[in-house]
């Protein structure tokens, strides 16, 4: 069906890119923008204007260390399809941000380094996608470098992730022997150029699969084995089935090189032709369909200081149903009151533009001063909240040291801003002691300290806290919970949502406390609502 005859929700492609660090995720992101016509050169993007340039990695620490530490959103159009690309942190220390981002997408592109295969963070993020039944496209990157044999890579992915695979492209040689990329459905070989004047390179028509394929332009010692292996895969692997793909059982495999522009166009074309539009979303009382007339959406991310000159605070909202229009009033379910959405925006990394209207699948930004939090639901009046946006118990706890007591109030406000973003979690002991910061990994806390210094002018130091573990506490017996808090007051804190938290000195202490208080639930994961 032509894009112009489909509903707006069906023409949205909202997807994330997931990978282990250094697999080439950011490079692929930039090349997708290049092929989508959104940028003029890799490393620089523009949003509706020649002079508005930025990059997907826009924080100072991202540029200094060459890694993505914050999810960014980039929206662009191509052939009637609106792509909402969410670039996520690859480093394990920022997995919470990635988990929240995955709650807002309808598909994912899993980037794998051809030399390294499946790595730990890739496996973790894949499991999150599997739990959510998110369709996955596998992009095996860096085939122009020395790497594993393609057959070995496919076997590792299929057996290691228990995932059915189907071929979309195939490399003709790898590393120094790399001669091109065979487009199986397009029946063409894309060959590199010494000097590239366009992103597509030179293509050579070849005979369709099933016949004897000959590529005179490539040496027989390279073309022969490559084509034989491809024929074996086409015979053994299942054919593409869109229903199986959308259910998350079958993953198309696109070999490519983001750096050299191979496979990028094929990836975009696949998402446009076969990727899911806006999908239904589970709420606590029912499932919300994208074609419902009433607007609904949820906050999956909050970002402060994208524009430091204005000390702004923007909530990223995934729209799930209805036709959103700038200026409309939406019901804030947690606050139980309507709020006016007066200055919504679309994103292009750090850049932005006014969103006059938006549809299911779109990501809009709503400026606010702390009213909207991660996990909040907005509707046109119905009182439900979307599920699947969790908080995870931190694995690293540190105490804040700040010498300027006159600016303590400013520090508390800045820490609250960072906690709202998910940069780190903040636990305020009920006995009035200095806040305890929690994070999945130490690099997360380095980012927090760096941003406090650069964005707020608040240099802090972090020291080991007298605690190693944190668990949220709940009970069906309010009096028992009150008694527990009084008995363990020196170990009780509140998080940013004022949820009670038990801070344990070590695992032994936690286990013993759990045995002593059987009516208290100690939670490692807390659902945001």
C-alpha positions in Angstrom: 0.0 0.0 0.0 1.4 3.4 -0.9 2.5 5.5 2.1 0.1 8.4 1.2 -2.9 6.0 1.4 -2.1 4.6 4.8 -3.0 6.1 8.2 -0.3 8.4 9.8 0.4 5.7 12.5 1.1 3.2 9.8 3.7 5.4 8.2 5.8 5.8 11.4 8.9 3.8 12.0 10.0 4.3 15.6 13.1 2.3 16.3 16.2 2.1 18.5 19.7 1.1 17.7 21.2 -1.3 20.3 24.8 -2.7 20.5 27.8 -3.3 22.6 30.2 -0.3 22.8 32.4 0.2 19.8 30.3 -1.9 17.5 29.7 1.2 15.3 26.3 2.2 16.5 26.9 6.0 16.4 28.4 5.7 12.9 25.5 3.7 11.7 23.1 6.4 13.2 24.9 9.1 11.2 24.8 7.1 8.0 21.1 6.4 8.3 20.6 10.1 8.6 22.8 10.6 5.6 20.9 8.1 3.5 17.6 9.5 4.8 18.6 12.9 3.4 18.7 14.5 6.8 22.5 15.4 6.8 25.1 16.6 4.3 28.1 14.8 5.8 28.7 12.1 8.4 29.2 13.5 11.8 27.0 16.6 11.3 23.3 16.7 11.1 21.0 19.5 10.1 17.3 20.0 11.0 15.5 21.9 8.3 18.3 24.3 7.6 21.8 24.6 6.3 23.1 26.3 9.4 21.5 24.3 12.1 24.2 21.6 12.7 24.8 19.2 15.5 25.6 15.6 16.2 23.8 12.7 17.8 26.4 12.8 20.6 26.0 16.3 21.9 27.0 16.3 25.6 30.6 17.5 26.3 31.5 14.2 27.9 30.3 12.3 24.9 32.5 14.3 22.6 35.5 14.0 24.9 35.2 10.2 25.4 33.8 9.2 22.1 30.8 7.3 23.5 27.1 7.8 23.7 25.9 8.3 27.3 22.5 9.8 26.7 19.6 8.7 24.4 18.9 11.1 21.6 16.0 11.3 19.2 16.2 12.2 15.5 13.2 12.5 13.2 13.4 12.6 9.4 11.2 11.7 6.5 12.0 9.6 3.4 9.6 8.6 0.6 6.5 9.3 2.7 7.7 7.4 5.8 8.5 9.2 9.0 11.5 7.7 10.8 11.9 8.3 14.6 15.4 7.1 15.3 16.4 6.7 19.0 20.1 6.4 19.5 20.8 4.7 22.9 23.9 4.4 25.0 25.9 1.3 24.3 27.8 1.2 27.6 26.4 -1.1 30.2 26.6 1.6 32.9 23.8 3.4 31.1 21.5 0.4 30.6 18.6 2.0 32.6 18.4 4.8 30.0 18.4 2.2 27.3 15.7 0.1 28.9 13.4 3.1 29.2 14.1 4.0 25.6 13.2 0.5 24.4 9.8 1.0 26.1 9.1 3.7 23.5 10.1 2.0 20.2 8.3 -0.5 17.9 11.5 -2.1 16.5 15.2 -2.3 17.1 18.3 -2.6 15.0 20.9 -4.8 16.7 24.4 -3.9 15.6 27.1 -6.6 15.8 30.8 -6.2 15.2 31.8 -8.8 12.5 35.1 -9.4 14.4 33.7 -9.8 17.9 30.3 -11.4 17.4 27.8 -11.3 20.2 29.0 -9.4 23.2 27.7 -9.1 26.8 25.8 -5.8 26.4 24.3 -6.9 23.1 23.0 -10.1 24.8 21.4 -8.1 27.7 19.7 -5.6 25.4 18.5 -8.4 23.1 16.8 -10.1 26.1 15.1 -6.8 27.0 13.8 -6.7 23.4 12.7 -10.3 23.6 10.7 -9.6 26.8 8.9 -6.9 25.0 8.5 -8.9 21.8 10.2 -6.1 19.9 11.0 -7.0 16.2 14.8 -7.0 15.6 16.8 -6.4 12.5 20.4 -7.7 12.7 23.1 -5.5 11.2 26.5 -7.2 11.1 28.9 -4.2 10.8 32.5 -3.7 9.8 32.7 -6.4 7.1 35.3 -4.4 5.3 37.7 -5.3 8.2 39.1 -8.7 9.2 36.4 -10.6 11.0 34.8 -13.9 11.7 33.5 -16.1 8.9 30.0 -15.1 7.9 28.7 -18.7 8.5 30.2 -18.7 11.9 28.6 -15.4 12.8 25.2 -16.6 11.7 25.6 -19.7 13.8 26.7 -17.8 16.8 23.7 -15.4 16.6 21.2 -18.1 15.9 22.3 -20.5 18.6 23.5 -17.9 21.1 20.2 -15.9 21.0 17.8 -18.7 20.0 16.7 -16.5 17.1 15.7 -17.5 13.6 17.6 -15.7 10.9 16.9 -14.9 7.3 19.4 -13.4 4.8 18.9 -9.9 3.3 22.5 -9.1 2.1 25.7 -11.1 1.8 29.4 -10.0 1.8 31.6 -10.9 -1.2 34.9 -11.2 0.7 35.8 -9.6 4.0 38.6 -7.5 5.3 41.3 -6.9 2.7 39.4 -9.2 0.4 36.2 -7.2 0.6 34.8 -6.7 -2.9 31.2 -5.7 -2.3 27.8 -6.5 -0.9 25.3 -8.7 -2.6 21.7 -7.5 -2.3 19.8 -10.8 -2.4 16.3 -9.4 -3.2 17.6 -6.7 -5.5 19.8 -9.2 -7.3 22.7 -6.9 -7.6 26.3 -6.5 -6.3 27.2 -3.2 -4.7 30.8 -2.6 -5.3 33.1 0.0 -3.6 34.7 2.9 -5.3 38.1 4.4 -4.7 36.6 7.8 -4.8 33.0 8.0 -3.8 30.9 10.8 -5.3 27.6 9.4 -3.9 26.6 7.1 -1.1 25.4 4.2 -3.3 28.6 3.2 -5.0 28.4 1.2 -8.2 26.1 -1.7 -8.6 26.4 -4.7 -11.0 23.3 -6.7 -12.1 23.8 -10.5 -11.5 21.7 -13.5 -12.1 19.0 -14.3 -9.6 19.7 -16.7 -6.7 19.2 -20.4 -7.7 21.1 -20.0 -11.0 24.9 -20.2 -11.3 26.0 -16.7 -10.2 29.1 -15.3 -11.9 30.7 -12.0 -11.0 33.4 -11.3 -13.6 34.4 -8.1 -11.8 35.6 -10.1 -8.7 38.4 -12.6 -8.6 37.2 -16.2 -8.6 39.1 -17.0 -5.4 36.9 -14.5 -3.5 33.6 -14.7 -5.4 33.5 -18.5 -5.6 33.6 -19.3 -1.8 31.4 -16.3 -0.9 28.7 -17.3 -3.4 28.8 -21.0 -2.3 28.3 -20.0 1.4 25.5 -17.7 0.4 23.8 -20.5 -1.5 24.1 -22.8 1.5 22.5 -20.2 3.8 19.7 -19.5 1.3 18.9 -23.2 1.2 19.1 -23.8 5.0 17.7 -20.6 6.5 14.0 -19.8 6.5 12.6 -17.4 4.0 11.4 -14.0 5.2 8.0 -14.0 6.9 6.8 -10.6 8.0 4.4 -12.0 10.6 7.2 -14.0 12.3 9.4 -10.9 12.1 6.8 -8.7 13.8 6.4 -11.2 16.5 10.1 -11.0 17.3 10.9 -14.6 16.2 12.7 -14.0 12.9 15.4 -11.5 12.3 16.6 -10.4 8.8 20.4 -10.2 8.6 22.0 -7.3 6.8 25.8 -7.5 6.4 27.3 -4.1 5.9 29.9 -1.4 6.7 28.5 1.7 8.2 31.8 3.5 7.7 31.9 2.7 4.0 28.1 3.1 3.4 27.4 -0.6 2.6 24.1 -2.0 3.8 22.8 1.3 5.2 20.4 2.0 2.3 19.2 -1.6 2.4 18.5 -1.3 6.2 16.5 1.9 5.6 14.5 0.3 2.7 13.8 -2.8 4.8 12.4 -0.7 7.7 10.3 1.4 5.3 8.8 -1.6 3.5 8.5 -4.2 6.3 9.0 -2.5 9.6 6.1 -2.0 12.0 4.1 1.2 12.2 2.9 2.4 15.6 1.9 -0.7 17.6 -0.7 -1.1 20.4 0.5 -0.3 23.9 -0.4 -2.1 27.2 -1.9 0.0 29.9 -2.9 -1.0 33.4 -6.6 -1.4 32.5 -6.5 -2.2 28.8 -4.5 -2.2 25.6 -4.5 1.1 23.7 -4.7 0.9 19.9 -2.9 3.5 17.7 -6.0 4.2 15.6 -8.1 5.3 18.6 -9.2 9.0 18.2 -8.3 10.1 21.7 -4.7 11.2 22.3 -2.5 9.3 24.7 1.2 9.0 25.4 3.8 8.5 28.1 7.0 10.1 29.3 10.0 7.8 28.8 12.8 10.3 29.3 13.4 13.7 30.8 16.4 15.8 29.7 17.7 19.0 31.4 19.9 21.7 29.9 19.8 20.7 26.3 19.9 24.5 25.9 22.1 25.7 28.7 21.3 29.3 28.0 17.7 28.8 29.1 18.2 26.0 31.7 15.4 24.1 30.0 13.8 20.9 31.0 12.1 18.7 28.4 10.0 15.6 28.7 10.2 13.1 25.8 6.7 11.7 25.2 5.9 8.7 23.0 2.5 9.2 21.4 0.4 6.0 21.4 -3.0 7.1 20.0 -4.9 10.0 18.5 -3.9 13.1 16.6 -2.0 15.5 18.8 -2.2 19.2 18.1 -0.1 22.0 19.7 -2.0 23.9 22.4 -4.4 21.1 23.3 -5.0 20.2 27.0 -4.2 16.7 28.2 -5.0 14.9 31.4 -2.0 14.3 33.6 -3.0 11.0 35.2 -0.6 11.0 38.1 -1.4 14.6 39.1 -5.1 14.1 38.3 -5.5 17.4 36.5 -5.4 18.8 32.9 -2.2 20.5 31.6 -1.9 22.7 28.5 0.8 21.6 26.0 1.7 25.0 24.6 5.2 24.5 23.0 5.6 20.9 21.9 8.6 20.1 19.7 10.2 17.6 17.5 13.9 16.7 18.0 16.9 16.4 15.9 19.5 15.4 18.5 20.1 18.7 20.4 18.2 20.8 17.8 14.4 21.1 17.8 11.5 22.6 15.9 7.8 23.2 16.8 5.5 20.2 16.5 2.2 21.6 15.3 0.7 18.1 15.1 1.9 14.6 15.7 0.6 11.0 15.5 1.1 7.6 17.2 4.7 6.6 17.0 6.0 10.1 17.0 8.3 11.4 19.8 7.5 14.9 21.0 9.2 17.1 23.6 7.2 19.0 26.2 9.0 21.8 28.0 8.1 21.8 31.7 9.5 22.7 35.1 9.3 19.4 36.9 5.6 18.7 36.3 6.3 15.7 34.1 8.4 12.7 35.2 9.5 9.5 33.6 6.6 7.1 33.6 3.8 9.7 33.5 0.8 9.1 31.3 -1.0 11.9 29.4 -4.5 11.2 27.9 -7.6 13.1 26.8 -9.4 12.3 30.0 -9.2 8.6 30.6 -7.5 7.6 33.8 -5.0 4.8 33.0 -1.3 4.6 32.9 1.1 2.8 30.5 3.1 -0.1 31.9 6.7 -1.3 31.4 8.8 1.6 32.6 10.8 0.3 35.6 13.3 1.6 38.1 16.2 -0.7 38.8 18.0 -1.0 42.1 21.4 0.6 41.9 24.6 -1.5 42.0 26.9 1.4 43.0 26.2 3.7 45.9 28.2 6.9 46.7 28.0 9.8 49.2 28.1 13.3 47.9 30.8 15.7 49.2 30.2 19.4 48.6 32.2 22.0 50.4 30.1 25.1 49.6 27.4 25.0 52.2 25.9 28.3 50.9 25.0 26.6 47.6 23.6 23.5 49.2 20.0 24.3 48.0 21.3 24.8 44.5 23.0 21.4 44.6 19.9 19.7 45.8 17.9 21.2 42.9 20.6 20.1 40.4 20.7 16.6 41.8 16.9 16.4 41.5 17.2 17.4 37.9 19.8 14.7 37.2 17.7 12.1 39.0 14.6 13.0 36.9 16.7 12.4 33.8 17.8 9.0 35.0 21.5 10.0 35.0 21.6 8.6 38.5 19.2 7.8 41.4 19.1 10.0 44.5 18.3 8.7 48.0 17.8 11.2 50.8 18.2 9.6 54.2 15.3 10.4 56.5 17.7 11.3 59.3 18.8 14.4 57.3 22.3 13.2 56.2 23.7 14.2 52.8 22.1 12.4 49.8 23.3 9.0 48.6 23.7 8.6 44.8 23.0 5.3 43.2 23.8 4.1 39.7 24.1 0.9 37.6 27.8 1.6 37.0 30.6 4.0 38.0 30.7 5.7 34.6 27.2 6.9 35.2 28.4 8.8 38.3 31.3 10.2 36.4 28.8 11.7 33.9 26.7 13.1 36.7 29.8 14.8 38.3 30.9 16.2 35.0 27.5 17.6 34.1 27.1 19.2 37.6 30.4 21.0 37.1 29.9 22.0 33.5 26.2 22.9 33.5 25.6 24.1 37.0 29.1 25.2 38.2 28.8 22.8 41.1 32.0 20.7 41.5 31.3 17.7 43.7 33.3 14.8 45.1 32.0 11.3 45.6 33.2 8.9 48.3 32.2 5.4 49.2 28.9 5.3 51.0 28.4 3.1 54.2 26.0 1.0 52.1 26.4 -1.4 49.3 22.8 -2.2 48.4 19.4 -0.5 48.1 15.9 -2.0 48.0 12.5 -0.3 47.9 10.3 -1.5 50.7 6.6 -2.1 50.7 4.0 -4.0 52.8 0.4 -4.8 52.7 0.4 -4.0 56.4 0.9 -0.2 56.9 1.5 -0.6 60.6 4.2 -3.2 60.0 5.9 -0.9 57.5 5.8 2.0 59.9 7.4 -0.2 62.6 10.1 -1.4 60.2 11.0 2.2 59.3 11.2 3.3 62.9 13.4 0.2 63.8 15.8 0.9 60.9 15.7 4.7 60.7 19.4 5.1 60.1 19.1 2.9 57.0 16.0 4.4 55.5 15.9 6.9 52.7 13.4 8.3 50.2 14.0 8.3 46.4 13.0 11.2 44.2 9.4 9.9 44.2 9.4 9.7 48.0 9.3 5.9 47.8 10.8 4.3 51.0 14.2 2.6 50.4 16.2 0.4 52.7 20.0 0.9 52.4 21.9 -2.2 53.4 25.6 -2.3 54.4 26.1 -5.5 52.4 24.3 -8.5 51.0 24.5 -10.4 54.3 22.7 -7.5 56.1 20.0 -7.4 53.5 19.3 -11.1 53.6 19.2 -11.1 57.4 16.8 -8.1 57.4 14.6 -9.8 54.9 14.4 -12.9 57.2 13.6 -10.8 60.2 10.8 -8.9 58.5 8.8 -11.4 56.5 5.9 -9.0 56.0 8.1 -6.5 54.2 8.7 -6.7 50.5 12.2 -5.7 49.4 12.1 -4.8 45.7 15.0 -4.7 43.2 12.6 -3.3 40.5 10.0 -0.7 41.0 7.4 0.1 38.4 7.0 3.8 37.6 3.4 4.9 37.7 
